Amino acid sequence: MSIHIDVQALQHGFVTEPQKVQLFSNLNLNLNAGESLSIMGESGAGKSTLLAILAGLLQPDGGKVLYKDAKQNHMPLDKRQVAKKQGFIFQQFHLLPELNAIQNVAFPLMLKGDKHAMDKSQVWLNKVGLKEKASRPVNKLSGGEQQRLAIARAFINEPQLVFADEPSGSLDYKTAENIHDLMFECCSDSGATLIVVTHDSKLAQLCGVQSQLKNGELVLL
C-alpha cells in the first residue's frame, strides 16, 4: 500500500473564554505517496494539532482528510486501514521504562501477538546501531540512543505513513543530524510518506516539500 494524502478545506479551532481561536479555516494539501513534507510555523500556529488531524488522532471541525492508494488508481482508503500503516516519532521518546531496549521496539508487534516480534526487533536494533544494547534499560541510554530506539519502534510495523513531531528537538546538534539521517534513510528504504513538524530549518530543508503554517493557511515554500 502506497498512501497519498488529500486534505480538503480543513477547519479547526478551540475555545478560550470568551472567544474561539480559529487555527485553520480553509487549509488544503496534496501530498504524493513517498514524499516528505516539513511543516514550520510560530509557536501556537497549530502545527502539532494539524499533525494530529493528518494522523487521524483528532477529528477536525470541518473539511476532509482523504487517504488514497497511489498504486490502485487513488482508491480511497478506510481510516482503519491507514491506522495499521502509521508510525510516530515524538520529541519526548515515549519509551516504556519498565521494558528494556529490545522489548520497547518489539512492543507494537507484541500487542498484535506476532510470534516473531523479538527477532524483528533485533533486526531493527541492528539497523539503528544499537545491536549491543538490546538488554539495556532505556534509562541507561543516551538521548540520541533513545530516539534511535523510538525510530526503530516506529518502523518495525513497516509503516507507509510516518508522522514526526519535533523528532530532534531535545537533542544536541550533532546527535540531531544523525537522527535526521537515520529517519530519512528508513523512510527511503520503506517508501514511506513522511510528515515532520519542526522549528529546525535545516531539518525542514531535508524534506522534498517544505511548508509554513501561517494565518491558518499551509503555504508551500
FENVENVEN-V443750 format. One line per field, one symbol per residue. psi: psi as a letter, one per 40 degrees, with the letter a starting at -180 (. if undefined). Layout:
# FENVENVEN-V443750
psi: ???
This chain:
# FENVENVEN-V443750
psi: hhhhhhhhfhhiaihhhfihhhdidghihhhiheihhhhiiihededdddddddeeehhidiaihhhihdefffhiiidddddefiihhidhdfihdeiadddddedddddefheedddddddddddeffdefdehideeiiddddddddddddedefiehhhhhfeedeiidddddddddddddddddeeihhhhhiehddddeeidhiihhhfeihhh.
